[in-house]
Amino acid sequence: MKISIKLLTLFLGLNLTIAQNLKSVTYKDGEQKLLGMVTSNAGKKLPGVLILPAWKGIDEEAKNAALELQKQGYIAFIADIYGEGNIPTDNAAAAKIAGSYKQDYKAYQRRISVALEELKKQGANPERIAVIGYCFGGTGALETARAGFPVAGVISIHGGLAKGNDRMNVAIKTKVLVEHPADDESVKPEDLTNLIAELKTGKTDFQIITYANSKHTFTNPESPDYNEVMAKRAWNHTLTFLKEILK
């Protein structure tokens, strides 16, 4: 009997793991092949969350977020911004390619738009979609809002907050949550000030939460900046926001 119970427990655990696996998805922006990932509940007409990964492309933090969002009843799709053959292998390469998309923000917005369409193809309810992004992806979440894409809300998690000085502020209609580490040296004080002014332009529904004693990648367990307490708080804030706008 004990052996049977152990085998049953193992079997159930294995089935749960299999059920939560992410599936690879091939899609395109023009001729560029893109390799995203989607949760295994695709096709069920559930609310959808597009995940924009950090500057090295799809990583464990993005994958874990997708699996956790599936548990909450969302279809999660992780976007591939760079495309096949363009994934950086080190920080220098990541800084170069991420920087190019920050400069050519319209190209970044186009890749996000393509990913949003793919999320819909994967079965997400087109009326209930949000975007979250980490680091470079956090910048992308704000670019989603700036582009006026039809999403219920965006969440920028330790993202870059600045935009070019030559860009005019526009009225941002979607809801915005910014999760900002207090000790993020990559974000200048004026970047935060300018973002607040930008969001006030269109009387945006926005919230900025600052996390004490936290450096740039404070939510990533693989980073030396990881702050477990603040990371858990940030994730709870993420789930609260998504529940409000999507359910």
Buried (B, 14 or more C-beta within 10 A) or exposed (E): EEEEEEEEEEEEEEEEEEEBEBEEBEBEBEEBEBBBBBBBBBEEEBBBBBBBBBBBBBBEBBBEBBBBBBEBBBBBBBBBBBBEEEBBEEEEBBBEBBEEBBEEBEEBBBBBBBBBEBBBBBBBBEEBBBBBBBBBBBBBBBBBBBBEBEBBBBBBBBBBBBBEEEEEBEEBBBBBBBBBBEBBEBBEEEBBEBBBEBBEEBEBBBBBEBBEEBBBBBBBEEBEBBBEEBBEBBBEBBBEBBEEBBE
